Amino acid sequence: MINQDLQTFQTLETNPKAGFRVLSIGGVPFVQPTTPPMVLTTDQLAALRSAARVAELGRRRVAEAIVGHVQRELGVSPDLHAQAIGAAADKVARIQRDQRARRVGQVRRQVITANRTVAAPAPTPEVQKALQSVGEALDRLRATRQTARNAREALVRSKALSPTERAELAEHANRARTANWAALALMRERSIAAEQLRRAQLDAFWAQTAEAETAELAQARGEVIGASRDAESSRALRISSRDGLATLFEAGAITAHQYGAGRAYRVAFEAAGVIRVASLNPDGPAGGRAQPSGLQARSAHELQRAYVLARLRQIELAVSGLGDRELNVLRKVAGEARTIRELGGGGNTREANQAALRRALEAAVRVLAGPVHLGLKRAAGR
């Protein structure tokens, strides 16, 4: 019989038909023949235990040599060893796949449960009306589909009718098919409209929820909360204690005119988006991208956007003449709402950055005091 002492080792695979079982000796596979049944000697058991201890110490090659020596004493052939190791590896891989699948299933169930705990808002009257119209379109589609099916079946059974009657049935089937297509298009159109309305409602709801959670967390930390009222910033939530421009104004480090110029620069900076001016290119922002002109510039949106981008470029052209530090600090503090402390450096560096910001804001005040076309004409003449 096989030694009961081997039960202390993990069994990787057992194959009575092939006559072997595979044990894990400290992570090293050990193949033991089961046909005919044999008992390991005391020395062989001691050798396997020592191999397990050696393997736990990280000396795997020594453990493999000990296990291999015991296998040779048991008469394990290379073919049997390869077959047993392959079967054990397949079983271990299968177990690992099952474990991963179970973990993925658990995570998926957790996500579904978490999503269910978040109550979505009830559809607004507008969304409910759109959903009701989708239901009406679906009923109409079902009716027209059944009518088209009946007309097609009647046309198939009309072989015994006269040509005139068959022509009438064919025309009726064509009208039914056309009505079915129109009903399908109507249902799709109304479904898309209802989905867009519902998505807009959910986006607004989750945005308000996230804003409320952010404000609550910031207040718990003792930070000052404010809301930007600029039209171009979409009422973004502002944490005043993290807004370098607001902090400097409240501390009296910059004047009201400088703060106003910084706020105007931020509006243009945020409105520019991906077309934000990144270089002093006389051809315009975004690497020479042409501004709307002619018919395109007649829309109010394009005119406003062109004006904001022109102001942004005008301010940065003026500030760049003061130096790279002034332009960099203006973009970081006035544009990205960072604090002077976030720019890094010691006390002298912070004082230098603050002075550079004041000079940049003063240049922005002078630019905003004049019409936009003056700055553009000067830039074009350079």
C-alpha positions in Angstrom: 0.0 0.0 0.0 1.0 3.6 -0.5 2.4 5.3 2.6 -0.2 7.3 4.6 2.6 9.7 5.5 2.5 11.1 1.9 -0.9 12.6 2.7 1.0 15.5 4.2 2.0 16.5 0.7 -0.4 18.2 -1.7 -1.8 15.9 -4.4 -1.7 17.5 -7.9 -3.1 14.7 -10.0 -4.2 11.1 -9.6 -4.7 8.7 -12.5 -5.5 5.1 -11.4 -5.9 4.0 -15.0 -2.4 5.2 -16.0 -1.0 4.0 -12.6 0.5 7.1 -11.1 -0.1 10.1 -8.9 1.7 13.4 -8.7 2.5 15.1 -5.4 3.9 18.5 -4.7 7.1 18.3 -2.6 7.5 22.0 -1.6 6.5 22.9 -5.1 8.5 20.3 -6.8 6.4 17.6 -8.6 7.0 14.0 -7.5 5.6 11.1 -9.6 4.8 8.0 -7.6 3.7 4.8 -9.4 0.4 3.3 -8.0 0.5 0.1 -10.2 1.6 -2.1 -8.6 1.1 -0.5 -5.2 4.3 0.1 -3.4 5.5 1.4 0.0 8.2 4.0 0.3 11.0 3.2 2.7 11.8 5.3 5.7 14.8 6.8 4.0 12.8 7.7 0.9 10.2 9.5 3.1 12.9 11.3 5.0 14.5 12.3 1.7 11.2 13.8 0.4 10.6 15.7 3.6 14.2 17.1 3.4 13.5 18.1 -0.2 10.4 20.0 0.9 12.3 21.9 3.5 15.1 22.7 1.0 12.6 23.9 -1.5 11.0 26.2 1.1 14.5 27.7 1.6 14.7 28.6 -2.1 17.1 25.9 -3.1 14.8 24.4 -5.8 17.5 22.6 -7.8 18.7 20.7 -4.8 15.1 19.7 -4.0 14.6 18.6 -7.7 17.7 16.4 -7.5 16.5 14.7 -4.3 13.1 14.1 -5.8 14.6 12.8 -9.0 16.8 10.4 -7.1 13.7 8.9 -5.2 11.8 8.6 -8.5 14.7 6.6 -10.1 14.7 4.3 -7.1 11.0 3.7 -7.6 11.6 2.9 -11.3 9.8 5.9 -12.8 10.6 6.0 -16.5 11.1 9.3 -18.4 7.9 8.7 -20.4 5.8 8.1 -17.3 7.4 11.2 -15.7 6.6 13.4 -18.7 3.0 12.0 -18.9 2.4 12.6 -15.2 3.8 16.1 -15.2 1.8 17.1 -18.3 -1.4 15.8 -16.7 -0.7 17.6 -13.4 0.1 20.8 -15.3 -3.2 20.6 -17.2 -5.2 20.1 -14.0 -3.5 22.9 -12.2 -4.1 25.3 -15.2 -7.8 24.2 -15.2 -8.1 24.9 -11.5 -6.5 28.3 -11.9 -8.9 29.2 -14.8 -11.8 28.2 -12.7 -10.6 30.3 -9.8 -10.1 33.3 -12.0 -13.6 32.8 -13.5 -15.0 32.7 -10.0 -13.2 35.9 -9.0 -14.4 37.7 -12.1 -17.9 36.6 -11.4 -17.7 37.8 -7.8 -16.3 41.2 -8.9 -19.1 41.4 -11.6 -21.7 40.7 -9.0 -20.3 43.2 -6.6 -20.3 45.9 -9.4 -23.9 45.1 -10.3 -24.9 45.2 -6.6 -23.1 48.5 -6.1 -24.8 50.0 -9.2 -28.2 48.9 -8.0 -27.6 50.6 -4.7 -27.2 54.0 -6.5 -30.7 55.2 -7.1 -31.1 56.8 -10.6 -33.6 59.7 -10.8 -37.0 59.1 -12.1 -37.6 60.1 -15.7 -38.6 63.7 -16.2 -42.0 64.4 -17.8 -40.2 65.2 -21.1 -38.4 61.8 -21.0 -41.7 60.0 -20.0 -43.4 61.6 -23.0 -40.6 60.5 -25.3 -40.7 56.9 -23.9 -44.5 56.9 -24.4 -44.0 57.9 -28.0 -41.5 55.1 -28.4 -44.1 52.6 -27.1 -46.7 54.0 -29.6 -44.2 53.6 -32.4 -43.5 50.1 -31.4 -47.2 49.1 -31.4 -47.5 50.7 -34.8 -44.5 48.7 -36.0 -46.0 45.4 -34.8 -49.3 46.1 -36.5 -47.7 47.0 -39.8 -45.4 44.0 -39.6 -48.4 41.7 -39.1 -50.2 43.4 -42.0 -47.2 43.0 -44.3 -46.9 39.3 -43.3 -50.6 38.7 -44.0 -50.3 40.4 -47.4 -47.3 38.4 -48.3 -49.0 35.1 -47.4 -52.1 36.1 -49.3 -49.9 36.8 -52.4 -48.4 33.4 -52.1 -51.8 31.7 -52.0 -53.1 33.7 -54.9 -52.0 31.4 -57.7 -55.6 30.5 -58.5 -56.7 34.1 -58.8 -56.9 36.2 -62.0 -53.9 38.4 -63.0 -55.9 41.5 -62.0 -56.6 40.2 -58.6 -52.9 39.1 -58.2 -51.8 42.6 -59.2 -54.0 44.1 -56.6 -52.7 41.8 -54.0 -49.1 42.6 -55.0 -49.8 46.3 -54.8 -51.3 45.8 -51.4 -48.3 43.8 -50.2 -45.9 46.6 -51.5 -47.9 49.2 -49.6 -47.8 47.1 -46.4 -44.1 46.6 -46.8 -43.5 50.3 -47.3 -45.6 51.1 -44.2 -43.6 48.6 -42.2 -40.3 50.3 -43.2 -41.7 53.7 -42.3 -42.9 52.4 -38.9 -39.5 50.9 -38.3 -37.7 54.2 -39.1 -40.1 56.1 -36.9 -39.5 53.8 -33.9 -35.7 54.1 -34.3 -35.9 57.8 -34.6 -38.1 58.1 -31.4 -35.9 55.6 -29.6 -32.8 57.6 -30.3 -34.5 60.9 -29.2 -35.7 59.3 -26.0 -32.3 57.8 -25.2 -30.6 61.2 -25.8 -33.1 62.9 -23.4 -32.6 60.3 -20.7 -28.8 60.3 -21.1 -28.8 64.1 -20.8 -30.9 63.9 -17.6 -28.6 61.2 -16.1 -25.4 63.1 -17.0 -26.8 66.2 -15.3 -27.8 64.2 -12.3 -24.5 62.5 -11.9 -22.6 65.7 -12.4 -24.6 67.4 -9.7 -24.1 64.4 -7.4 -20.3 64.4 -8.0 -20.2 68.2 -7.4 -22.1 67.8 -4.1 -19.8 65.0 -3.0 -16.7 67.0 -3.9 -18.0 70.1 -2.1 -18.8 68.0 1.0 -15.4 66.4 1.0 -13.7 69.7 0.6 -15.7 71.3 3.4 -14.8 68.4 5.7 -11.2 69.3 5.1 -11.8 72.9 6.0 -11.5 74.2 2.5 -13.5 77.2 1.1 -16.0 76.4 -1.6 -17.1 78.7 -4.3 -18.8 78.5 -7.8 -17.6 80.1 -10.9 -20.3 82.2 -12.5 -18.5 82.8 -15.8 -20.6 81.8 -18.8 -17.6 80.1 -20.5 -16.8 77.9 -17.5 -20.2 76.2 -17.2 -20.5 77.1 -13.5 -17.6 74.8 -12.6 -17.2 74.1 -8.9 -14.3 76.1 -7.5 -12.5 75.3 -4.3 -11.2 78.8 -3.4 -8.5 77.6 -1.1 -7.0 75.7 -4.0 -7.4 78.6 -6.5 -4.1 80.5 -6.5 -5.6 83.6 -8.1 -8.5 83.9 -5.6 -6.1 83.2 -2.7 -3.8 86.0 -3.8 -6.7 88.4 -4.2 -8.1 87.6 -0.8 -4.7 88.0 0.8 -4.3 91.5 -0.9 -1.3 90.4 -3.0 -3.0 91.5 -6.2 -5.4 94.3 -7.0 -9.0 94.0 -8.0 -8.1 95.1 -11.6 -5.4 92.4 -11.7 -7.8 89.8 -10.4 -10.4 90.8 -13.0 -7.8 90.5 -15.7 -6.8 87.1 -14.4 -10.4 85.9 -14.4 -10.9 87.1 -17.9 -7.7 85.2 -19.0 -9.1 82.1 -17.3 -12.3 82.3 -19.2 -10.4 82.5 -22.5 -8.0 79.8 -21.4 -10.7 77.3 -20.5 -12.8 78.2 -23.6 -9.9 77.6 -25.9 -9.8 73.9 -24.9 -7.6 71.8 -27.2 -7.0 74.9 -29.4 -5.4 76.7 -26.5 -2.6 79.0 -27.6 0.6 77.1 -26.9 3.1 79.1 -29.0 3.5 82.7 -30.2 2.6 81.9 -33.8 1.6 85.0 -35.8 -0.7 82.7 -37.9 -3.0 82.2 -34.9 -3.4 79.5 -32.2 -3.2 75.8 -32.7 -0.3 75.8 -35.1 -1.7 78.2 -37.8 -5.3 77.0 -37.7 -7.4 79.5 -39.6 -10.1 81.3 -37.6 -13.7 81.3 -38.8 -14.2 83.8 -41.6 -16.8 84.7 -44.2 -20.0 82.7 -43.9 -18.7 80.5 -41.1 -18.0 83.6 -38.9 -21.5 84.8 -39.1 -22.8 82.5 -36.4 -22.8 83.9 -32.9 -21.0 80.9 -31.5 -18.1 81.1 -33.9 -17.9 84.9 -33.5 -17.7 84.6 -29.7 -15.2 81.7 -29.9 -13.0 83.7 -32.3 -13.1 86.7 -30.0 -12.2 84.7 -27.0 -9.3 83.0 -28.7 -8.1 86.4 -30.1 -8.1 87.8 -26.6 -6.2 84.8 -25.3 -3.5 85.1 -27.9 -3.4 88.9 -27.4 -2.7 88.6 -23.7 -0.1 85.8 -24.1 1.7 87.8 -26.8 1.9 90.8 -24.4 3.0 88.7 -21.4 5.6 86.8 -23.4 7.4 90.0 -24.0 8.1 90.2 -20.3 9.8 86.8 -20.1 9.2 83.0 -19.9 8.6 83.0 -16.2 5.7 85.5 -16.5 4.0 83.5 -19.2 4.4 80.2 -17.4 3.1 81.6 -14.1 0.2 83.2 -15.8 -0.8 80.0 -17.4 -0.4 77.9 -14.3 -2.0 80.2 -11.7 -4.5 82.3 -13.7 -5.3 79.7 -16.4 -5.1 76.3 -14.5 -6.1 77.7 -11.1 -2.9 76.4 -9.4 -1.4 78.0 -6.3 2.0 79.6 -6.1 3.1 77.0 -3.6 2.2 74.2 -6.2 4.8 75.6 -8.6 7.5 74.5 -6.2 10.6 76.1 -5.0 11.6 77.8 -1.8 10.6 81.2 -0.3 12.7 83.2 -2.8 11.3 81.3 -5.8 7.7 81.8 -4.6 8.2 85.5 -4.1 9.7 85.7 -7.6 6.8 83.8 -9.1 4.3 86.0 -7.3 6.1 89.1 -8.6 6.1 87.7 -12.1 2.4 87.0 -11.9 1.7 90.6 -10.9 3.6 91.8 -13.9 1.8 89.4 -16.2 -1.6 90.5 -14.8 -0.7 94.1 -15.2 0.1 93.5 -18.8 -3.2 91.7 -19.2 -5.0 94.7 -17.7 -3.4 96.9 -20.3 -4.4 94.6 -23.1 -8.0 94.2 -22.0 -8.3 98.0 -21.8 -7.9 98.3 -25.5 -9.9 96.9 -28.4 -9.1 93.4 -29.6 -8.1 94.5 -33.2 -5.3 96.6 -32.0 -3.4 93.7 -30.5 -4.0 91.6 -33.6 -2.8 94.3 -35.9 0.4 94.7 -33.9 1.0 91.0 -33.9 0.4 90.8 -37.6 2.9 93.6 -38.2 5.7 91.8 -36.4 
